[in-house]
C-alpha cells in the first residue's frame, strides 16, 4: 500500500491521538493541560508510566520504552504493519482513501511489476541482435 505524506499528515491533524488510544481500550487520566497518563497496555505495571502528549500527537511508555504516533500505537496494539495501521485508522474514523491514493497505488504497482519483469529478463547478444 502507498500513502502520501500529505494523507498521513491529514489524518494526524484531523484526529486526536487521545481519542484513538482511548478507543482502543486504554483508560487515560488527564495530568496537566497537554498530557495524559495511563497504565501501559504493552506490559504489566502498577504505576502509570504511559504518557500521551496531545499537542505533539505522541505517546511514550517510560516502563518499556515503547512510543510513537497514533499509527505506531495501532501497529503495536493490533499487531499489524504500518500501511495497515494507516488504512485502519482512516477507515475507522471515516477518512476516505482518496482517488489520488488509488491512482498512485496502481501506478506504483505497475512500476514495481515493470521493474521486477525488467530485472528478470535474460538478455544476450547474438549476431548483433538482442534476444529477450
C-alpha angles and dihedrals in degrees: 000000000000126000126178119235088242091058092050091048090048090057093046093049095043099048132053117236087214091060093046093051094045091050088057090061103265114135108221125199120204114241109174131338098295109028146056133200132210144158107279113256091208100063141015116268141152099211126051111258097153111101129188116198104199101190090054094040088230139127133196137178114213090195101058100013095239117143147140143114130312092282092052089051093051090044092055100038094046097035094234134128126261100264091050091049090054091049091045093052093044095050095040093054097039100253108147121227100239128234086245088061092050093048093049091046091053091044091051091049090052091049091048091051093048092048092047093047094045090051092054098049112112107218125187134167118233122168092348090302125116111224120200 
